[in-house]
Amino acid sequence: MLRLLAFMVVLYLGLGWLAERYITKPDSKVKGFFRLLRSPVTRLVARALPAPTTERRLLTLSMGVVAGVWVVLIILTEVLGAR
């Protein structure tokens, strides 16, 4: 179940990254939706980063962290499932 959750978070962060990159209107409802959706993850990552961090960098690092957790969960379930 954690693998699925991590995968979904990676997808939502990726869609949020695409929205930030290609939607130029700053008050877009789509951008607002993805900012709200990803805020729990990005707030956790932002605490570990120095203060002047851009939104795009924060989002990219958050995707990397969650993707890393997802890969670790895949490896763990494969190793534990082999027993």
Secondary structure, DSSP 4 states (H G I P E B T S, - for coil): -HHHHHHHHHHHHHHHHHHHHH---TT-HHHHHHHHHHHHHHHHHHHHS-S---HHHHHHHHHHHHHHHHHHHHHHHHHHHT-
